Amino acid sequence: MITKTKIKISALLMAVLICSLAFVSTVNAKTTEIDDKMPSGLKEWIKDNQKTDEERLLMEKKTKEWMQEHTLSVTSTKTYRYKSGELIVEETYSGKEFEEKFKTDEITKEMKIKNPSKEFRSINSNGQSVLLNEGDEVTTTNTVMIVMTEQSSPFEWWNIGYEYPQYSWYQIDNGGTVLYEKADPINIAWENTYRSTVATRIINQGWTDTVIEWAEYVSDPNNGWIEGDGVATSTARLTGGFHVRLFVLSNGDIVGDAHEDSWPLPEHEVIGLENAEDLIAGFFDNDMSNWWVLYDQEELDNEVTSPFSNGEATCIWRVGSQS
């Protein structure tokens, strides 16, 4: 019985090995075919951006150290106010760690939505849905962990070796004190093209560039903080949907924070990252005469546990002259 079992296992291993060899051969052949067709500019770009293992480890180490140094435990006080047909959402950060680091008691970020529907005015308070009517106000308080930095002290990703910024950031301006809070991971990028070309391609899939969104920024070595401009599956994503802000860097590169939103605003949360990245990349795939898609090409060390993101941005290259 033992001998027979060994024979069966050996036969199984041999079959797996044969299949594996066949699979590797197929993958290698496909890769060779793609390499033959790959634009020369893209080949050079890949070559120029290659990093050694030692360089990669040092980049990751510096990123983790900076993020840890800028992580704070703060008190978050959210106020939802419906007044004169406008929903006002304010979130104030305060607490000992915040005051010690930034030498100010508190700071508040704000979003306003004119003529909000009932879905927008339904606020989750202590586990219950509260519908705000004219003059109503609801406040919630929680302790949260945030990553925050001053306007003059961004994480200088360009000096460490990264091709793109790792995160988008909320700007919080209280009339003098301007801070930036880490928001969503950058997970998709375009090379050799223009924002209008990218946006049009996405909008042609049924998306819109009329979007209700929090204003977010990325840091840039030449232009400071750059505000993004979003496209999404619908203006408000009342029942959820997909959304990406597009940021144009000073060197012409375009980066995005592709994600899936839950519903509804203003309480919606990011519930998907990898799926949104792949969905948008798919709009450019299978069109090698115009676009070349490299899935998970650029390591940015911006992994997210929930919802999961692997920290690797998909890069999309416009074939031919920039357009």
C-alpha positions in Angstrom: 0.0 0.0 0.0 2.8 2.4 0.9 4.6 1.7 -2.4 1.5 2.3 -4.4 0.9 5.6 -2.7 4.4 6.7 -3.5 3.9 5.8 -7.1 0.7 7.8 -7.3 2.3 10.9 -5.7 5.3 10.6 -8.0 3.1 10.4 -11.1 1.1 13.4 -9.8 4.3 15.4 -9.3 5.5 14.5 -12.7 2.2 15.6 -14.3 2.3 18.9 -12.4 5.9 19.5 -13.5 5.1 18.9 -17.1 2.1 21.2 -16.9 4.3 23.8 -15.2 7.0 23.6 -17.9 4.3 24.0 -20.5 2.9 27.0 -18.7 6.3 28.7 -18.3 7.0 28.1 -22.0 3.7 29.8 -22.9 4.3 32.8 -20.6 7.8 33.2 -21.9 6.7 33.1 -25.5 4.0 35.7 -24.8 6.4 37.9 -23.0 8.9 37.7 -26.0 6.1 38.5 -28.4 5.1 41.6 -26.4 8.7 42.7 -26.0 9.2 42.6 -29.8 6.2 44.9 -30.2 7.0 47.2 -27.3 7.6 50.8 -28.3 11.3 51.8 -28.0 10.4 54.7 -25.6 8.7 52.3 -23.3 11.6 49.9 -23.3 13.9 52.8 -22.3 11.5 53.9 -19.6 11.4 50.5 -18.0 15.2 50.2 -18.2 15.7 53.6 -16.6 13.4 52.9 -13.8 14.8 49.5 -12.7 16.0 49.4 -9.1 18.4 47.0 -7.3 17.2 45.1 -4.3 19.3 47.3 -2.1 17.8 50.4 -3.5 14.3 49.0 -3.1 14.8 48.1 0.5 16.2 51.6 1.3 13.3 53.3 -0.4 10.8 51.2 1.6 12.7 51.8 4.8 12.7 55.6 4.4 9.0 55.6 3.5 8.0 53.6 6.6 10.1 55.8 8.9 8.6 59.0 7.5 5.0 57.7 7.8 5.6 56.6 11.4 7.1 60.0 12.4 4.0 61.7 11.0 1.3 59.4 12.5 -0.9 60.9 15.2 -3.7 59.8 17.5 -6.3 62.6 17.4 -9.8 63.4 18.4 -12.1 63.6 15.4 -15.3 65.7 15.9 -17.6 65.6 12.9 -20.5 68.0 12.5 -23.2 67.7 9.9 -25.4 70.8 9.4 -28.3 71.4 7.0 -28.9 75.1 6.6 -30.4 77.2 3.8 -30.6 74.2 1.4 -27.0 73.3 1.9 -25.4 70.4 3.7 -22.2 71.4 5.5 -19.8 68.6 6.7 -17.0 69.6 9.1 -14.4 67.5 10.7 -12.2 68.9 13.4 -8.9 67.3 14.7 -7.7 68.1 18.1 -5.8 66.5 21.0 -2.5 66.5 22.9 -0.4 64.9 20.1 -1.9 67.2 17.5 -1.2 70.3 19.6 2.3 69.3 20.4 3.2 68.6 16.8 1.6 71.6 15.1 1.4 74.2 17.9 -2.3 74.8 17.4 -5.4 73.6 19.3 -7.3 72.2 16.4 -7.9 72.4 12.6 -11.1 71.8 10.6 -11.8 70.5 7.1 -15.1 71.2 5.4 -17.2 70.1 2.4 -20.4 71.7 1.2 -23.2 70.1 -0.9 -25.9 72.4 -2.3 -29.5 71.1 -2.6 -28.6 67.6 -1.2 -31.1 64.7 -1.7 -32.5 62.7 1.2 -29.7 60.1 0.7 -27.1 62.8 1.4 -28.9 64.1 4.4 -29.2 60.6 6.0 -26.4 60.6 8.6 -25.1 57.6 10.6 -25.1 58.7 14.3 -24.4 56.1 17.0 -25.5 53.3 14.7 -28.7 55.0 13.7 -29.7 56.8 10.5 -30.7 60.4 11.1 -32.4 62.4 8.4 -31.3 66.1 8.6 -34.0 68.6 7.9 -33.6 72.4 7.6 -31.8 73.7 10.7 -30.8 70.3 12.0 -27.3 69.5 13.2 -25.6 66.2 14.3 -22.2 65.8 15.9 -20.1 62.6 16.4 -16.7 62.2 18.2 -14.1 59.5 17.8 -10.4 58.8 18.4 -8.6 58.1 15.1 -5.1 57.6 13.8 -4.0 59.9 10.9 -0.9 60.7 9.0 -0.4 64.5 8.7 2.3 66.9 7.6 2.8 70.7 7.1 2.4 72.3 3.8 6.2 73.0 3.6 7.2 69.4 4.6 5.8 66.9 2.1 7.2 63.4 1.8 9.8 64.0 -0.9 9.2 60.8 -2.9 11.2 62.2 -5.8 14.4 62.4 -3.8 14.2 58.8 -2.6 13.8 57.1 -6.0 10.1 56.7 -6.6 8.6 57.4 -10.0 5.3 58.7 -8.6 3.9 60.0 -5.3 2.4 57.3 -3.1 -0.7 59.0 -1.8 -3.3 61.7 -2.3 -3.7 64.1 0.6 -6.6 66.2 2.0 -5.7 69.9 2.4 -6.9 71.5 5.6 -6.6 75.3 5.7 -7.8 77.3 8.7 -6.6 80.6 7.4 -2.9 80.4 8.2 -2.2 76.9 9.3 -2.2 74.6 6.2 -1.9 70.9 6.8 -2.2 67.8 4.6 -3.7 64.5 5.7 -2.9 61.3 4.0 -5.9 60.0 2.0 -5.9 57.4 -0.8 -3.0 55.4 -2.3 -1.9 56.2 -5.8 -2.3 53.0 -7.8 -2.5 53.9 -11.5 -0.4 56.2 -13.8 -0.2 57.3 -17.4 3.0 58.2 -19.4 3.4 60.1 -22.7 -0.1 61.6 -22.8 -2.4 64.3 -21.6 -5.0 64.4 -18.9 -7.8 65.3 -21.4 -6.9 62.2 -23.5 -7.0 60.0 -20.4 -10.3 61.5 -19.1 -12.0 61.2 -22.4 -11.1 57.6 -22.7 -12.6 56.9 -19.3 -15.7 59.1 -19.9 -16.4 57.2 -23.1 -17.0 54.2 -20.9 -20.1 55.9 -19.5 -18.3 57.8 -16.7 -18.7 61.6 -15.9 -16.3 64.4 -15.0 -19.0 66.2 -13.0 -18.2 64.7 -9.7 -18.9 65.5 -6.0 -15.7 64.8 -4.2 -13.4 65.9 -1.4 -10.6 68.0 -2.8 -7.3 66.1 -2.7 -3.7 66.9 -3.6 -0.4 65.2 -4.4 3.1 66.7 -3.7 5.3 67.6 -6.6 9.0 68.6 -6.7 8.4 71.7 -8.8 4.8 72.8 -8.4 4.3 72.1 -4.7 0.9 70.6 -3.9 -1.2 69.8 -7.0 -5.0 69.4 -6.8 -6.7 66.5 -8.5 -9.8 66.5 -10.7 -12.0 63.4 -10.7 -14.0 61.3 -13.0 -16.5 58.7 -11.7 -19.3 56.3 -12.7 -21.8 58.9 -11.5 -21.8 62.4 -10.0 -22.7 61.5 -6.5 -22.4 57.7 -6.3 -25.6 57.5 -4.2 -25.6 53.7 -4.5 -21.9 53.3 -4.6 -19.6 53.4 -7.6 -16.1 53.9 -9.0 -14.0 57.1 -8.8 -10.5 58.3 -9.7 -8.9 61.7 -9.2 -6.4 62.6 -11.9 -3.3 64.6 -10.9 -0.9 66.1 -13.6 2.7 66.2 -12.3 5.1 68.9 -13.4 7.0 66.4 -15.7 3.7 65.6 -17.5 3.1 62.3 -15.8 -0.5 61.6 -14.7 -1.3 59.7 -11.6 -4.6 58.5 -10.1 -6.1 57.2 -6.9 -8.6 54.6 -8.4 -11.1 53.3 -5.9 -14.6 52.0 -5.3 -16.9 54.0 -3.1 -19.6 52.7 -0.8 -22.7 54.7 -0.4 -23.9 57.4 0.3 -21.9 60.6 0.6 -20.9 62.3 2.8 -20.3 59.1 4.9 -19.1 56.9 2.0 -15.9 54.9 2.4 -13.4 53.4 0.1 -14.4 49.7 -0.2 -12.2 48.6 -3.2 -8.8 49.5 -4.6 -7.4 46.7 -6.7 -10.7 46.2 -8.5 -10.9 49.9 -9.4 -7.3 49.9 -10.6 -7.9 46.9 -12.9 -11.3 48.2 -14.1 -9.8 51.5 -15.3 -6.7 49.9 -16.8 -9.0 47.6 -18.7 -10.4 50.7 -20.6 -6.9 51.1 -22.2 -6.0 47.4 -22.6 -6.3 45.3 -25.8 -5.5 48.4 -27.9 -1.7 48.0 -28.4 -1.7 50.4 -31.3 -2.6 53.2 -29.0 -1.9 52.1 -25.4 0.4 49.7 -23.6 -0.7 48.6 -20.1 1.8 47.3 -17.5 -0.2 45.9 -14.6 1.4 46.4 -11.2 4.5 47.8 -12.8 5.7 50.4 -10.3 6.3 49.6 -6.6 5.2 52.5 -4.4 5.3 50.9 -1.0 1.8 52.2 -0.2 0.1 48.9 0.6 -3.3 49.0 2.2 -4.7 46.1 4.3 -8.4 46.8 4.1 -9.6 47.3 1.4 -6.6 45.5 0.0 -4.0 47.2 -2.2 -0.7 45.6 -3.1 1.2 48.8 -3.3 2.1 48.4 -7.0 0.8 50.9 -9.5 -0.4 50.0 -13.0 1.4 52.1 -15.7 -0.2 52.9 -19.0 1.9 54.1 -21.8 0.5 56.1 -24.8 2.0 54.6 -27.9 3.4 57.1 -30.5 3.6 60.8 -30.0 2.1 62.4 -26.9 -1.6 62.9 -27.3 
